[in-house]
């Protein structure tokens, strides 16, 4: 959950990125209190990819945390001029995979 704080995401965006209904604040509150995230395979996969995105951003921008933490809300031509968060909201799990794959490709270059 602290990752979402670093990325400065709204509770609605947090829920969507975890595959929850946008208004599911009770689940987010449980997770903030220490409840386990990832009770389903989908959630486990989402958390794994979100952490992978975070790792890639920290490796790409090791000296600039502001960019690393702000990148998820920056418009990007690779996602049709949407932010990565918007791409994930629009395409769901596939959007999450798109963002992760994009960062993996950039890191390998």
N, C-alpha and C positions, 0 to 999 in steps of 0.2 A: 504494500500500500504506500510505502514511502516513495517508491518509484513514481507513482501517480502524483505525489506531492512535488517531487522534483520537476516533473513535466508540467506541473500547474494545470492539471486537467479538472474539468468540472465533474461533479458526481455523476452526471448523466453520461459523460464520455467514459468515465471509469467503468461504469456498469456495462456499457456497450462493448468496451474492449475486453471485458471478462465474459462476454456472451450472455449477460443478464438483461432483463428488461430495463429500459432507460430510467425508469423511476424506482428501481429496486434499491432504495437507500437503506432499508433494514439489513440487507445482505452486506452492503458495504460497511455499515456500522459494526456488524459481527466480525468482519475481517479485520477491521481496525482494532478491535478488542482482542485479536489473536486467534479467532476461529480459522480453521484450515481452509485455504482457498484450494480448489481443485478436487471437489468431491466427485466430479464426472471426468471422463476422458477428455471431453471438449475443453473443460476449464483447465485441466492439467496441460494440455497442448497449448492453449492460449497463454498461460503463465510462462511456459517454456519459451514461446516465441517472443513474448514481451521482454523477458529477461535477455534473450538473444539480441533483440533490438537495442536494449540498453547497453549491453556489452559492446556491440559494434559501434555505437555512438561514442562511448568512452574511449575506444581504441582509435577512432577516426579523429576525435577532438580531445586529445589527452590534456592539453593545456588551456582549453576553453570550455569550461563547464557550462557557461551561459549558452553557447551554441549547442553543446551536447544535450542540455536539458530543454532548450527551446525548439530544437529541430522538429519535434513531433507536431508543432503548431505552425511551422513555416511552409509556405506554398512551395510546390516542387513540380517542375515540368514532367518529371517521371511519373507523376500521378495525375496527369491532366490538369495541372495547376491547382490541384487540391492539396491540402495539408495531409500528412500521413494519417492523422486522426480522422479526417474527413473521408479518406480512401477506405479506411477500416470500417467506418460507419456505413459507407455506401455499399461496400462489397462483402462485409462480414468477415468470416474466417479467411476467405480468399484474399481479401484486402490485407489482412494481417500477414499472410504469407507473401504477398507482393512487397510489402514494406520490408520484411525480413530479408527476402531474396535480393532486393535492390541494395540494401546495405551490405550484404555478404559479397555481392559483385563489386561494389565500390571498394570494399576493404581489400579484395584480392588484386585490384589494379595497382 
